[in-house]
Amino acid sequence: MLALLGIPLVVCAAELDESQQPGEAPDGYLARITQAKLDAVRAREPGSSGSAVLVADTAVVAPDGGILGKPRDDDEGRAMIERLAGATHDVRTRFLLAAVSPSTPPAHAQTVVTRVTFRPLGPDEARAYAATGEGRDKAGAYAVQGRASAFVERIEGSYTSVVGLPLCEVVVALRALGWL
């Protein structure tokens, strides 16, 4: 998404366990995971003093407050979609902007909350969607930019945050830091 805006970047995946800890609230989970991603990227890519690091993570928070991660299989994906059907849920994306140097704290940290309302869905519709595989590697088991767009009655907030990175907020932060 940053490339669409003409922002030069190098992608560096951070491999880590993104499991939720018992009793962990959504905001605490996102703070822990984004900091772990930042630490992992900084350890692998020392870069130059002029380089910056952007990390982000998205959590889908079900109407009952539970975090919906990436589904283990199609059955879990179907269950997640059914849990979201006919209700409003939060999608929280936290991003950090930091210098490459591991000794400095993030220059900017922000969590963007978007409210997404799904229309009611029947079990066959949820099962058919899960079987497409589109949501297998997505928090909440759906991709709003794909076939699941047909489930969305309303979005209040940042569409790109639901996709995975709140572009408006990232650009504003980059400009405020003088990095763009």
KEPA-636051 format. One line per field, with one value per residue: residue number from 1; residue in three letters; x, y, z of N, C-alpha, C, O, CB in turn. Coordinates in steps of 0.2 Angstrom, whole numbers. Glycine has a CB too. Example, Ala and Ser with C-alpha at 12.3 -4.5 7.8 and 13.67 -1.06 7.14 Angstrom:
! KEPA-636051
num <- [1; 2]
residu <- [ALA; SER]
neast <- [66; 64]
nnorth <- [-28; -11]
nup <- [39; 35]
caeast <- [62; 68]
canorth <- [-22; -5]
caup <- [39; 36]
ceast <- [66; 64]
cnorth <- [-16; 0]
cup <- [39; 39]
oeast <- [71; 67]
onorth <- [-17; 6]
oup <- [42; 40]
cbeast <- [57; 70]
cbnorth <- [-22; -3]
cbup <- [45; 29]
//
This chain:
! KEPA-636051
num <- [1; 2; 3; 4; 5; 6; 7; 8; 9; 10; 11; 12; 13; 14; 15; 16; 17; 18; 19; 20; 21; 22; 23; 24; 25; 26; 27; 28; 29; 30; 31; 32; 33; 34; 35; 36; 37; 38; 39; 40; 41; 42; 43; 44; 45; 46; 47; 48; 49; 50; 51; 52; 53; 54; 55; 56; 57; 58; 59; 60; 61; 62; 63; 64; 65; 66; 67; 68; 69; 70; 71; 72; 73; 74; 75; 76; 77; 78; 79; 80; 81; 82; 83; 84; 85; 86; 87; 88; 89; 90; 91; 92; 93; 94; 95; 96; 97; 98; 99; 100; 101; 102; 103; 104; 105; 106; 107; 108; 109; 110; 111; 112; 113; 114; 115; 116; 117; 118; 119; 120; 121; 122; 123; 124; 125; 126; 127; 128; 129; 130; 131; 132; 133; 134; 135; 136; 137; 138; 139; 140; 141; 142; 143; 144; 145; 146; 147; 148; 149; 150; 151; 152; 153; 154; 155; 156; 157; 158; 159; 160; 161; 162; 163; 164; 165; 166; 167; 168; 169; 170; 171; 172; 173; 174; 175; 176; 177; 178; 179; 180]
residu <- [MET; LEU; ALA; LEU; LEU; GLY; ILE; PRO; LEU; VAL; VAL; CYS; ALA; ALA; GLU; LEU; ASP; GLU; SER; GLN; GLN; PRO; GLY; GLU; ALA; PRO; ASP; GLY; TYR; LEU; ALA; ARG; ILE; THR; GLN; ALA; LYS; LEU; ASP; ALA; VAL; ARG; ALA; ARG; GLU; PRO; GLY; SER; SER; GLY; SER; ALA; VAL; LEU; VAL; ALA; ASP; THR; ALA; VAL; VAL; ALA; PRO; ASP; GLY; GLY; ILE; LEU; GLY; LYS; PRO; ARG; ASP; ASP; ASP; GLU; GLY; ARG; ALA; MET; ILE; GLU; ARG; LEU; ALA; GLY; ALA; THR; HIS; ASP; VAL; ARG; THR; ARG; PHE; LEU; LEU; ALA; ALA; VAL; SER; PRO; SER; THR; PRO; PRO; ALA; HIS; ALA; GLN; THR; VAL; VAL; THR; ARG; VAL; THR; PHE; ARG; PRO; LEU; GLY; PRO; ASP; GLU; ALA; ARG; ALA; TYR; ALA; ALA; THR; GLY; GLU; GLY; ARG; ASP; LYS; ALA; GLY; ALA; TYR; ALA; VAL; GLN; GLY; ARG; ALA; SER; ALA; PHE; VAL; GLU; ARG; ILE; GLU; GLY; SER; TYR; THR; SER; VAL; VAL; GLY; LEU; PRO; LEU; CYS; GLU; VAL; VAL; VAL; ALA; LEU; ARG; ALA; LEU; GLY; TRP; LEU]
neast <- [4; 10; 19; 10; 8; 20; 30; 46; 52; 58; 54; 53; 51; 45; 47; 37; 29; 13; 3; -11; -9; -15; -29; -26; -29; -35; -28; -16; -11; -9; 1; 11; 14; 18; 29; 37; 39; 45; 57; 62; 64; 73; 84; 88; 90; 101; 103; 105; 109; 100; 89; 72; 60; 45; 32; 18; 2; -13; -29; -44; -58; -70; -88; -90; -79; -68; -52; -50; -40; -29; -37; -35; -40; -52; -64; -63; -62; -75; -82; -78; -82; -96; -98; -96; -106; -120; -117; -108; -91; -74; -60; -43; -29; -12; 2; 20; 33; 49; 67; 81; 90; 92; 92; 84; 68; 52; 47; 35; 19; 4; -13; -26; -43; -57; -74; -83; -97; -106; -118; -132; -128; -130; -127; -122; -117; -107; -99; -96; -88; -77; -72; -66; -54; -49; -48; -39; -26; -29; -33; -47; -52; -56; -55; -57; -55; -58; -69; -76; -81; -94; -100; -100; -109; -107; -94; -85; -73; -56; -54; -42; -35; -42; -39; -26; -16; -16; -16; -18; -16; -3; 4; 2; 9; 22; 25; 24; 35; 44; 49; 45]
nnorth <- [-6; 6; 8; 11; 24; 30; 29; 25; 9; -5; -22; -31; -46; -50; -63; -71; -77; -74; -77; -74; -69; -77; -69; -57; -40; -32; -20; -21; -33; -29; -19; -26; -35; -27; -20; -31; -35; -23; -24; -36; -33; -23; -30; -38; -30; -19; -7; 11; 26; 35; 28; 22; 13; 5; -3; -14; -21; -29; -32; -40; -37; -45; -44; -47; -44; -52; -57; -60; -69; -76; -88; -106; -116; -120; -122; -115; -103; -101; -101; -89; -80; -82; -77; -64; -60; -50; -40; -27; -24; -21; -16; -15; -7; -6; 5; 7; 20; 21; 25; 16; 12; 2; 7; 17; 24; 21; 33; 37; 31; 23; 18; 14; 14; 6; 4; -9; -15; -30; -37; -48; -65; -81; -99; -106; -97; -91; -103; -106; -94; -96; -107; -102; -99; -86; -79; -85; -82; -70; -59; -61; -69; -64; -54; -38; -31; -40; -54; -53; -40; -40; -43; -32; -19; -7; 5; 13; 24; 21; 14; 8; 4; -7; -15; -17; -7; 9; 21; 35; 40; 35; 43; 56; 55; 52; 64; 73; 70; 73; 65; 62]
nup <- [0; 3; -7; -17; -15; -18; -9; -5; 0; 9; 11; 26; 33; 49; 59; 71; 86; 86; 96; 107; 124; 139; 145; 140; 134; 119; 116; 123; 118; 105; 107; 113; 102; 91; 96; 98; 84; 80; 87; 82; 68; 69; 74; 64; 53; 53; 45; 40; 48; 44; 40; 42; 52; 50; 58; 59; 66; 65; 74; 75; 84; 91; 93; 107; 113; 112; 104; 88; 79; 66; 57; 61; 52; 39; 46; 58; 53; 47; 58; 64; 55; 56; 69; 68; 59; 56; 65; 74; 74; 80; 72; 75; 72; 75; 73; 73; 71; 69; 72; 65; 74; 88; 101; 103; 107; 100; 88; 85; 89; 87; 88; 77; 77; 69; 66; 60; 52; 49; 38; 41; 40; 32; 37; 26; 18; 25; 27; 13; 10; 19; 13; 1; 5; 5; 17; 25; 30; 37; 50; 59; 49; 37; 22; 19; 7; -3; -7; 4; 5; 2; 13; 21; 29; 34; 37; 49; 50; 46; 31; 25; 36; 40; 30; 33; 35; 41; 30; 29; 42; 44; 34; 39; 51; 47; 40; 50; 58; 49; 40; 28]
caeast <- [0; 15; 21; 5; 9; 26; 35; 51; 52; 60; 50; 57; 46; 47; 44; 37; 23; 8; -2; -13; -8; -21; -32; -23; -33; -33; -23; -10; -9; -6; 7; 17; 16; 21; 36; 41; 40; 50; 64; 65; 67; 80; 90; 90; 92; 104; 103; 109; 106; 95; 83; 66; 56; 37; 29; 10; -2; -20; -33; -51; -61; -77; -93; -90; -72; -62; -48; -50; -33; -29; -40; -31; -42; -58; -70; -62; -63; -82; -85; -76; -87; -103; -97; -96; -112; -126; -115; -103; -85; -69; -53; -38; -22; -7; 8; 25; 38; 55; 74; 83; 94; 88; 93; 79; 61; 48; 46; 27; 15; -3; -18; -32; -49; -62; -80; -86; -104; -107; -125; -133; -126; -132; -121; -120; -113; -101; -95; -93; -83; -71; -69; -62; -47; -47; -47; -35; -20; -31; -36; -54; -54; -59; -52; -62; -54; -60; -76; -80; -83; -101; -103; -100; -115; -105; -87; -84; -66; -51; -54; -36; -34; -45; -35; -20; -12; -20; -12; -19; -13; 4; 7; 2; 14; 28; 26; 25; 41; 49; 52; 41]
canorth <- [0; 12; 8; 15; 31; 32; 29; 20; 4; -12; -26; -36; -49; -52; -70; -71; -80; -69; -79; -70; -72; -77; -62; -51; -36; -30; -14; -23; -37; -25; -15; -31; -38; -22; -19; -37; -34; -18; -27; -42; -30; -19; -35; -41; -25; -13; -1; 17; 31; 39; 24; 22; 7; 5; -10; -13; -27; -28; -36; -40; -38; -48; -40; -49; -42; -57; -56; -65; -70; -79; -95; -112; -120; -117; -123; -110; -97; -101; -99; -82; -76; -82; -73; -57; -59; -47; -37; -23; -26; -16; -18; -11; -7; -2; 5; 11; 22; 22; 25; 9; 11; -2; 10; 23; 22; 23; 41; 38; 25; 25; 13; 17; 9; 6; 0; -13; -19; -35; -39; -55; -71; -88; -103; -108; -91; -91; -109; -105; -89; -99; -112; -99; -98; -79; -76; -90; -78; -64; -58; -61; -73; -61; -49; -33; -29; -45; -56; -51; -34; -41; -43; -25; -14; 0; 6; 20; 25; 20; 8; 5; 1; -14; -19; -19; -1; 15; 25; 42; 41; 34; 48; 61; 54; 53; 71; 77; 68; 76; 59; 62]
caup <- [0; 3; -14; -21; -13; -21; -3; -6; 5; 9; 16; 30; 38; 56; 61; 78; 88; 87; 100; 112; 130; 143; 149; 137; 131; 113; 115; 126; 113; 99; 109; 113; 95; 87; 99; 96; 77; 79; 90; 77; 62; 71; 75; 57; 48; 56; 41; 41; 53; 40; 39; 47; 52; 51; 59; 61; 67; 65; 78; 74; 91; 91; 97; 114; 116; 111; 99; 82; 75; 59; 58; 60; 47; 37; 51; 63; 49; 46; 65; 65; 51; 59; 75; 66; 55; 59; 71; 73; 78; 80; 69; 78; 69; 78; 70; 76; 67; 73; 69; 65; 80; 93; 107; 103; 108; 94; 87; 84; 90; 86; 86; 74; 78; 64; 67; 54; 53; 44; 37; 43; 35; 34; 38; 20; 15; 29; 25; 6; 10; 22; 8; -4; 7; 5; 24; 29; 33; 39; 57; 59; 44; 31; 18; 17; 0; -7; -7; 11; 5; 1; 20; 25; 28; 35; 40; 52; 51; 41; 27; 24; 42; 40; 25; 37; 37; 40; 26; 30; 48; 43; 31; 43; 56; 43; 39; 57; 60; 44; 37; 21]
ceast <- [4; 17; 16; 5; 16; 31; 40; 51; 56; 56; 54; 52; 49; 43; 43; 30; 18; 2; -4; -11; -14; -23; -29; -28; -31; -28; -16; -7; -5; 1; 13; 19; 20; 28; 40; 43; 46; 57; 67; 68; 73; 86; 92; 93; 94; 103; 107; 106; 100; 88; 78; 63; 49; 35; 22; 8; -9; -24; -40; -54; -68; -82; -93; -83; -67; -59; -49; -44; -34; -32; -35; -33; -49; -64; -69; -64; -71; -85; -84; -81; -94; -103; -98; -102; -117; -124; -110; -97; -79; -63; -48; -31; -17; -1; 14; 30; 44; 62; 76; 87; 90; 88; 88; 72; 57; 47; 39; 24; 8; -8; -24; -38; -54; -67; -82; -92; -105; -115; -126; -131; -129; -126; -118; -115; -107; -96; -92; -88; -77; -68; -65; -55; -44; -45; -42; -29; -22; -34; -43; -57; -57; -54; -57; -61; -56; -67; -80; -82; -91; -104; -104; -105; -112; -98; -87; -77; -62; -52; -48; -33; -36; -42; -28; -15; -15; -16; -12; -15; -5; 7; 7; 8; 21; 30; 27; 32; 47; 52; 49; 41]
cnorth <- [6; 13; 12; 22; 34; 32; 23; 15; -2; -16; -31; -39; -51; -58; -70; -74; -74; -71; -74; -73; -72; -71; -56; -47; -34; -25; -17; -28; -34; -21; -20; -34; -33; -20; -25; -37; -29; -21; -32; -38; -26; -24; -38; -36; -19; -6; 5; 21; 35; 35; 24; 15; 8; -2; -9; -20; -25; -34; -35; -41; -39; -43; -41; -47; -46; -55; -61; -65; -73; -86; -101; -116; -117; -117; -117; -103; -96; -98; -92; -78; -76; -78; -66; -55; -55; -42; -32; -25; -21; -20; -13; -12; -3; -1; 9; 13; 23; 22; 17; 7; 8; 2; 16; 20; 24; 30; 42; 31; 27; 19; 16; 11; 11; 2; -3; -16; -24; -36; -46; -60; -77; -93; -105; -103; -91; -97; -108; -100; -92; -104; -109; -98; -91; -76; -80; -87; -71; -64; -58; -66; -70; -55; -44; -31; -34; -47; -54; -44; -34; -42; -37; -21; -7; 0; 13; 20; 23; 13; 4; 2; -6; -18; -21; -13; 5; 21; 32; 44; 40; 40; 54; 61; 55; 60; 75; 76; 71; 70; 58; 69]
cup <- [0; -4; -19; -20; -16; -15; -4; 1; 4; 14; 19; 35; 44; 58; 68; 80; 90; 92; 105; 119; 134; 146; 145; 133; 124; 112; 118; 121; 108; 101; 110; 106; 91; 90; 97; 89; 76; 81; 85; 71; 63; 72; 69; 52; 51; 52; 42; 46; 50; 39; 44; 47; 53; 52; 61; 62; 68; 70; 76; 81; 90; 95; 105; 117; 114; 104; 94; 78; 69; 61; 57; 54; 44; 42; 56; 59; 48; 53; 66; 61; 54; 65; 74; 62; 59; 65; 69; 77; 76; 76; 71; 74; 72; 74; 74; 70; 71; 69; 69; 71; 86; 100; 108; 104; 101; 93; 87; 85; 90; 85; 83; 75; 73; 66; 60; 56; 47; 44; 40; 38; 37; 34; 32; 17; 19; 27; 18; 6; 13; 17; 3; -2; 7; 12; 28; 33; 36; 46; 56; 53; 38; 28; 16; 10; -5; -7; -1; 10; 4; 8; 23; 23; 29; 38; 43; 54; 45; 37; 26; 30; 43; 35; 28; 38; 36; 37; 28; 37; 48; 40; 35; 48; 53; 42; 45; 59; 55; 40; 30; 19]
oeast <- [2; 18; 18; 4; 17; 37; 37; 51; 56; 56; 58; 50; 55; 37; 49; 25; 20; -4; 0; -12; -19; -19; -31; -32; -25; -23; -11; -1; 0; 5; 18; 25; 25; 33; 46; 49; 51; 62; 73; 73; 78; 91; 98; 97; 91; 103; 112; 100; 96; 83; 79; 64; 47; 37; 20; 10; -11; -22; -42; -52; -72; -79; -94; -82; -61; -61; -48; -43; -40; -30; -31; -29; -51; -68; -74; -67; -73; -89; -88; -84; -97; -108; -101; -104; -119; -128; -107; -97; -80; -62; -49; -29; -18; 1; 12; 31; 43; 62; 73; 87; 85; 84; 87; 70; 60; 45; 36; 26; 6; -6; -27; -37; -57; -66; -83; -92; -105; -118; -121; -132; -129; -121; -112; -110; -102; -90; -86; -83; -71; -62; -61; -51; -39; -40; -42; -27; -18; -38; -46; -63; -61; -50; -61; -66; -55; -72; -86; -86; -95; -110; -108; -106; -114; -96; -88; -74; -64; -51; -47; -29; -33; -41; -25; -10; -18; -12; -7; -11; -1; 13; 12; 11; 25; 35; 31; 35; 53; 57; 51; 38]
onorth <- [11; 19; 16; 26; 40; 35; 18; 18; -4; -14; -34; -36; -53; -58; -70; -75; -70; -68; -71; -79; -68; -68; -51; -49; -34; -26; -15; -29; -35; -21; -19; -34; -35; -19; -24; -39; -30; -20; -32; -41; -27; -22; -39; -38; -14; -1; 4; 20; 37; 37; 26; 12; 12; -7; -4; -25; -20; -40; -29; -47; -35; -40; -37; -49; -44; -52; -67; -60; -73; -89; -100; -119; -112; -113; -114; -98; -90; -94; -88; -73; -71; -75; -62; -49; -57; -40; -32; -26; -17; -25; -7; -18; 3; -6; 14; 10; 26; 20; 13; 1; 10; 0; 19; 15; 28; 33; 47; 26; 32; 14; 21; 6; 17; -4; 1; -20; -22; -36; -50; -58; -79; -91; -106; -105; -90; -96; -110; -101; -92; -104; -112; -98; -89; -72; -79; -89; -67; -68; -54; -66; -74; -52; -45; -28; -33; -43; -53; -42; -29; -41; -36; -18; -2; -5; 18; 17; 25; 8; -2; -2; -11; -24; -26; -14; 7; 25; 36; 49; 44; 42; 58; 66; 58; 63; 79; 80; 71; 72; 53; 70]
oup <- [-3; -6; -23; -25; -15; -16; -4; 6; -2; 20; 16; 40; 45; 59; 72; 76; 94; 92; 108; 120; 133; 150; 148; 129; 123; 108; 115; 121; 106; 97; 108; 105; 88; 86; 96; 87; 72; 78; 84; 68; 59; 70; 68; 48; 52; 55; 46; 47; 54; 37; 50; 41; 58; 48; 63; 60; 70; 69; 76; 84; 87; 100; 109; 123; 116; 100; 96; 74; 66; 65; 52; 51; 47; 42; 58; 62; 49; 53; 69; 64; 54; 67; 78; 62; 65; 69; 64; 83; 72; 77; 70; 74; 73; 71; 78; 65; 77; 63; 73; 73; 88; 105; 113; 100; 97; 99; 88; 83; 94; 81; 86; 73; 72; 68; 56; 61; 41; 49; 41; 32; 43; 32; 31; 14; 16; 27; 17; 3; 10; 17; -1; -6; 10; 13; 34; 38; 36; 48; 51; 52; 34; 32; 11; 6; -11; -7; -2; 15; 6; 8; 28; 18; 26; 42; 39; 59; 40; 40; 27; 30; 45; 36; 27; 42; 30; 40; 28; 37; 51; 42; 35; 50; 56; 43; 45; 63; 57; 37; 26; 13]
cbeast <- [-5; 20; 23; -2; 8; 26; 31; 58; 45; 68; 44; 63; 44; 45; 48; 37; 24; 5; 0; -21; -2; -21; -30; -17; -35; -39; -25; -12; -15; -11; 6; 14; 10; 17; 35; 37; 34; 48; 62; 59; 61; 79; 87; 84; 85; 111; 96; 111; 111; 97; 86; 61; 59; 33; 33; 7; 1; -23; -31; -54; -60; -78; -100; -91; -73; -65; -40; -57; -28; -22; -46; -31; -43; -60; -69; -55; -60; -85; -82; -69; -87; -104; -91; -90; -114; -131; -113; -105; -82; -66; -54; -37; -22; -5; 7; 29; 35; 56; 79; 88; 97; 91; 100; 80; 57; 41; 50; 25; 17; -4; -20; -30; -52; -59; -85; -80; -109; -104; -127; -140; -118; -137; -124; -126; -117; -102; -100; -99; -85; -73; -75; -65; -42; -52; -53; -32; -15; -36; -33; -57; -59; -66; -47; -62; -47; -56; -76; -75; -80; -102; -99; -93; -120; -109; -81; -89; -64; -44; -57; -31; -36; -53; -34; -16; -5; -22; -14; -26; -16; 6; 3; -5; 13; 28; 20; 20; 42; 54; 51; 35]
cbnorth <- [0; 11; 1; 12; 33; 38; 29; 22; 3; -12; -30; -32; -56; -46; -76; -65; -84; -66; -86; -69; -68; -83; -62; -53; -29; -28; -8; -27; -42; -20; -12; -37; -40; -15; -18; -44; -32; -12; -30; -46; -25; -15; -40; -45; -23; -14; 1; 20; 35; 42; 17; 27; 2; 8; -14; -10; -31; -28; -36; -44; -32; -55; -41; -57; -40; -64; -55; -64; -73; -79; -96; -116; -127; -121; -129; -109; -97; -107; -104; -81; -78; -89; -75; -55; -65; -51; -41; -15; -33; -14; -18; -12; -6; -4; 8; 6; 29; 16; 29; 8; 17; -9; 13; 28; 25; 19; 43; 41; 21; 30; 9; 18; 10; 5; 4; -18; -14; -42; -38; -56; -71; -91; -109; -110; -85; -91; -115; -102; -83; -102; -116; -92; -101; -75; -76; -95; -78; -61; -52; -54; -79; -58; -51; -27; -27; -52; -63; -52; -30; -46; -48; -22; -16; 3; 4; 20; 20; 21; 9; 10; 5; -13; -15; -23; -1; 18; 24; 44; 37; 28; 50; 62; 47; 49; 74; 74; 60; 80; 53; 58]
cbup <- [6; 8; -17; -19; -6; -24; 3; -7; 8; 10; 12; 34; 34; 61; 58; 82; 95; 81; 103; 112; 134; 148; 156; 132; 135; 109; 119; 133; 111; 96; 116; 117; 92; 86; 107; 97; 73; 83; 96; 75; 59; 77; 80; 54; 44; 58; 41; 34; 56; 34; 38; 46; 57; 45; 65; 55; 73; 58; 85; 69; 95; 92; 95; 115; 123; 110; 101; 78; 79; 56; 54; 66; 49; 30; 55; 65; 42; 44; 70; 63; 43; 61; 79; 61; 53; 61; 77; 75; 75; 86; 61; 86; 61; 85; 63; 81; 63; 78; 72; 59; 83; 94; 108; 97; 114; 93; 80; 77; 97; 80; 93; 66; 85; 57; 71; 51; 53; 46; 30; 45; 34; 28; 42; 15; 16; 37; 25; 2; 14; 28; 5; -5; 2; 2; 28; 25; 28; 34; 60; 58; 47; 33; 12; 22; -1; -5; -8; 17; -1; -4; 24; 23; 33; 40; 35; 59; 57; 43; 20; 21; 48; 38; 19; 33; 33; 47; 19; 31; 54; 39; 24; 47; 59; 37; 35; 62; 60; 48; 41; 22]
//
